[in-house]
Amino acid sequence: MKDDMNINALMADIGARAKAASAILATATADRKHAALIGAAEAVWANRQDIIDANAEDLVFGEEKGLSAAMMDRLMLDEDRIRGIVDALRAVAEQADPVGAVLEEWEQPTGLKIRRVRTPLGVIGVIYESRPNVTADAGALCLKAGNAVILRGGSESFHSSRAIHACLQQGLREAGLPEDSVQLVPTRDRAAVQQMLTMTDTIDVIVPRGGEGLVGLVQREARVPVFAHLEGICHIYVGKTADKNMAERIVLNAKTRRTGICGAMECLLMDWQYYTQHGAHLIEALMAKGVEVRTTGKLLETPGTVEAAPDDFGREFLDMIVAVKLVDGLDEAIDHIQTYGSNHTDAIISEDPVAVETFFNRLDSAILMHNASTQFADGGEFGMGGEIGIATGKMHARGPVGAAQLTSFKYLVSGGGAVRA
């Protein structure tokens, strides 16, 4: 389709078809949803070369657009990453079906028997940038939870997303479920995004997944409820009792494994007492891996460091850059995170259980970790098979948003002729 199409008519049609599909999916059996996901996984693997060829077109587009090395890494697909997509589809398929699960049940003195059970949200709109694997993750998780989904991928991943989407639709056809259950907006025109944000009649929830510009736009302008996080400004606090070798392993992994994901460490807080015992080995290890260390005060005496600007604290670099600061104890570390953090993921490295408990109790990030890399902030690593995103708000879904988080609930009430006095 051409980008000069009537976007309003296009999106209205997509929304109407998604709503009709959602009514069928709401009562689809677990076996049929399982079959659709397994069929999609098999189709992705069978068509992996076509997906890689489509991705090559996107990589050329990304280079011409001047994407950073980190963004190009997020965009790139090879056979190993396609295997990861296949594994994620299979993992979601094998999860227990959340729809209809009884969350709570009780009986009132009036004789009413009440059950609270999971039910699909309906139609979910997912707006995302660069990472084409989100096409599969979002489609699978929405389907598992009995929801129809409208996917609007980034212009950079246009061809890759189309190739993966075709595999999802093949799985739906083979399972006898409507292809409109998973739809991909067939245009790069940004007007489609604006239209999705106002489709209150057909879209129940919007999930943006991308950079600050995209997520900020969605949060400001959406008339549809939003599950989102604006930034992943993840901190690691290395406490005074931290094991030296463990701290180095975790810090290097958290920063350098993949710099372009929202769970990458962006700020390292080092306790003065830890620094007094062990020196600048963490900074030196980061620089040895090619990380630019931006810091202040005493740590600038470490050769190779760069003086940090004030806005480097509270900044999402998504690159081989990290801000580092010495702090005078746990209280100062917590104050810093509360001031500069984004309520995404923060970690403490410590052997002091009281310090860990204090860190966990006083901070209100969606994910808090102890002696573990922030790169584990991922639905797949949480056993969810995958995630549609990380939510940092406080309503409904929070943290990794998997299939169970893509449901609401309803009350089923039974009585034996009960009437109210």
Backbone hydrogen bonds, N-H to C=O, Kabsch-Sander energy under -0.5 kcal/mol:
donor,donor_aa,acceptor,acceptor_aa,energy
5,M,2,K,-1.2
7,I,5,M,-1.2
10,L,6,N,-2.5
11,M,7,I,-2.9
12,A,8,N,-2.2
13,D,9,A,-2.1
14,I,10,L,-2.4
15,G,11,M,-2.8
16,A,12,A,-2.2
17,R,13,D,-2.3
18,A,14,I,-2.3
19,K,15,G,-2.4
20,A,16,A,-2.0
21,A,17,R,-2.2
22,S,18,A,-2.4
23,A,19,K,-1.3
24,I,20,A,-0.9
25,L,21,A,-2.6
26,A,22,S,-2.0
27,T,24,I,-1.1
28,A,25,L,-1.3
33,K,29,T,-1.9
34,H,30,A,-2.5
35,A,31,D,-2.5
36,A,32,R,-2.2
37,L,33,K,-2.0
38,I,34,H,-2.5
39,G,35,A,-2.6
40,A,36,A,-2.0
41,A,37,L,-2.3
42,E,38,I,-2.4
43,A,39,G,-2.1
44,V,40,A,-2.5
45,W,41,A,-2.1
46,A,42,E,-2.4
47,N,43,A,-1.9
48,R,45,W,-1.3
51,I,47,N,-2.0
52,I,48,R,-2.5
53,D,49,Q,-2.5
54,A,50,D,-2.2
55,N,51,I,-2.4
56,A,52,I,-1.8
57,E,53,D,-1.2
58,D,54,A,-1.4
59,L,55,N,-2.5
60,V,56,A,-1.8
61,F,57,E,-2.0
62,G,58,D,-2.9
63,E,59,L,-2.3
64,E,60,V,-2.3
65,K,61,F,-1.7
66,G,62,G,-0.6
66,G,63,E,-1.0
67,L,62,G,-2.3
72,M,68,S,-2.5
73,D,69,A,-2.0
74,R,70,A,-1.7
75,L,71,M,-1.5
76,M,72,M,-1.8
82,I,78,D,-2.3
83,R,79,E,-2.2
84,G,80,D,-1.6
85,I,81,R,-1.8
86,V,82,I,-2.5
87,D,83,R,-2.8
88,A,84,G,-2.2
89,L,85,I,-2.4
90,R,86,V,-2.3
91,A,87,D,-2.4
92,V,88,A,-2.5
93,A,89,L,-2.2
94,E,90,R,-1.9
95,Q,91,A,-0.5
95,Q,92,V,-1.0
100,G,118,R,-2.2
101,A,98,P,-1.9
103,L,101,A,-0.7
103,L,116,R,-3.1
104,E,116,R,-1.2
106,W,114,I,-2.3
108,Q,112,L,-2.7
111,G,108,Q,-2.3
113,K,414,S,-3.2
114,I,106,W,-3.0
114,I,112,L,-0.6
115,R,412,L,-2.3
116,R,104,E,-2.9
117,V,115,R,-0.6
117,V,410,K,-2.6
118,R,101,A,-2.2
119,T,408,S,-1.6
121,L,406,L,-1.0
124,I,148,A,-2.5
125,G,205,V,-3.0
126,V,124,I,-0.5
126,V,150,I,-2.8
127,I,125,G,-0.5
127,I,207,V,-2.0
128,Y,126,V,-0.5
128,Y,152,R,-2.1
129,E,209,R,-1.8
131,R,129,E,-2.8
134,V,131,R,-1.5
135,T,132,P,-1.5
136,A,132,P,-0.6
137,D,133,N,-2.5
138,A,134,V,-3.0
139,G,135,T,-1.6
140,A,136,A,-2.7
141,L,137,D,-2.5
142,C,138,A,-2.3
143,L,139,G,-2.0
144,K,140,A,-2.6
145,A,141,L,-1.6
146,G,143,L,-2.0
147,N,142,C,-3.0
148,A,122,G,-2.3
149,V,181,S,-2.7
150,I,124,I,-2.6
151,L,149,V,-0.6
151,L,183,Q,-3.4
152,R,126,V,-3.0
157,S,154,G,-0.7
158,F,155,S,-1.0
161,S,157,S,-2.9
162,R,158,F,-1.6
163,A,159,H,-2.0
164,I,160,S,-2.2
165,H,161,S,-2.9
166,A,162,R,-2.0
167,C,163,A,-0.9
168,L,164,I,-1.7
169,Q,165,H,-2.4
170,Q,166,A,-1.7
171,G,167,C,-2.0
172,L,168,L,-1.9
173,R,169,Q,-2.5
174,E,170,Q,-2.4
175,A,171,G,-1.4
176,G,172,L,-0.5
176,G,173,R,-1.3
177,L,172,L,-2.6
181,S,178,P,-1.9
182,V,179,E,-1.5
183,Q,149,V,-2.6
185,V,151,L,-3.1
187,T,185,V,-0.6
192,A,189,D,-1.7
193,V,190,R,-0.8
194,Q,190,R,-1.6
195,Q,191,A,-2.2
196,M,192,A,-2.2
197,L,193,V,-1.7
198,T,195,Q,-1.5
199,M,196,M,-1.3
200,T,198,T,-2.2
202,T,199,M,-1.0
203,I,199,M,-2.9
204,D,123,V,-2.8
205,V,123,V,-1.2
206,I,225,P,-2.8
207,V,125,G,-3.1
209,R,127,I,-3.1
215,V,211,G,-2.5
216,G,212,E,-2.6
217,L,213,G,-1.9
218,V,214,L,-2.4
219,Q,215,V,-2.8
220,R,216,G,-2.1
221,E,217,L,-2.4
222,A,218,V,-2.3
223,R,197,L,-3.1
224,V,197,L,-0.9
227,F,206,I,-2.3
228,A,226,V,-0.5
233,I,231,E,-0.6
234,C,232,G,-1.5
234,C,264,A,-0.7
235,H,345,T,-0.8
236,I,267,C,-1.8
237,Y,347,A,-2.8
238,V,236,I,-0.6
238,V,269,L,-3.1
239,G,237,Y,-0.9
239,G,349,I,-2.4
242,A,239,G,-1.6
247,A,243,D,-2.8
248,E,244,K,-2.0
249,R,245,N,-2.2
250,I,246,M,-2.6
251,V,247,A,-2.6
252,L,248,E,-2.2
253,N,249,R,-2.0
254,A,250,I,-3.0
255,K,251,V,-1.7
256,T,252,L,-2.8
257,R,253,N,-1.7
261,I,258,R,-0.8
264,A,261,I,-1.7
265,M,254,A,-2.3
266,E,234,C,-2.8
267,C,234,C,-1.7
268,L,323,A,-2.9
269,L,236,I,-3.2
269,L,267,C,-0.5
270,M,268,L,-0.6
270,M,325,K,-2.7
271,D,238,V,-2.4
271,D,269,L,-0.5
272,W,327,V,-2.2
275,Y,271,D,-2.5
276,T,272,W,-2.7
277,Q,273,Q,-1.6
278,H,274,Y,-2.8
279,G,275,Y,-2.7
281,H,278,H,-0.7
284,E,280,A,-2.6
285,A,281,H,-2.5
286,L,282,L,-2.1
287,M,283,I,-2.6
288,A,284,E,-2.1
289,K,285,A,-0.9
289,K,286,L,-0.8
290,G,287,M,-1.8
291,V,286,L,-2.2
292,E,320,M,-2.8
293,V,291,V,-0.6
294,R,292,E,-0.6
294,R,322,V,-2.9
295,T,293,V,-0.5
295,T,306,V,-2.7
299,L,296,T,-1.2
300,L,297,G,-1.8
301,E,298,K,-1.8
302,T,299,L,-1.7
305,T,302,T,-1.8
306,V,293,V,-2.8
308,A,295,T,-3.0
312,D,309,A,-2.1
313,F,310,P,-1.0
314,G,312,D,-0.6
315,R,312,D,-0.9
317,F,315,R,-0.9
321,I,319,D,-2.4
322,V,292,E,-2.4
323,A,266,E,-2.1
324,V,294,R,-2.5
325,K,268,L,-2.4
327,V,270,M,-2.5
329,G,327,V,-1.4
333,A,329,G,-1.7
334,I,330,L,-2.7
335,D,331,D,-2.4
336,H,332,E,-2.3
337,I,333,A,-2.4
338,Q,334,I,-2.6
339,T,335,D,-1.7
340,Y,336,H,-2.9
341,G,337,I,-2.6
342,S,233,I,-0.7
346,D,367,I,-1.8
347,A,235,H,-2.4
348,I,369,M,-2.2
349,I,237,Y,-2.7
350,S,348,I,-0.6
356,V,352,D,-2.1
357,E,353,P,-2.3
358,T,354,V,-2.2
359,F,355,A,-2.5
360,F,356,V,-2.6
361,N,357,E,-2.4
362,R,358,T,-2.6
363,L,359,F,-1.5
366,A,343,N,-2.2
367,I,344,H,-1.9
369,M,346,D,-2.2
371,N,348,I,-2.6
376,F,373,S,-1.7
377,A,374,T,-1.9
378,D,376,F,-2.4
382,F,378,D,-1.2
383,G,380,G,-1.3
384,M,379,G,-2.9
388,I,401,V,-2.8
391,A,399,G,-2.5
392,T,228,A,-1.9
393,G,228,A,-0.5
399,G,391,A,-3.7
401,V,389,G,-3.0
402,G,400,P,-0.9
406,L,402,G,-0.7
406,L,403,A,-1.3
407,T,404,A,-0.9
408,S,119,T,-3.3
410,K,117,V,-2.1
412,L,115,R,-3.2
413,V,411,Y,-0.6
414,S,113,K,-2.8
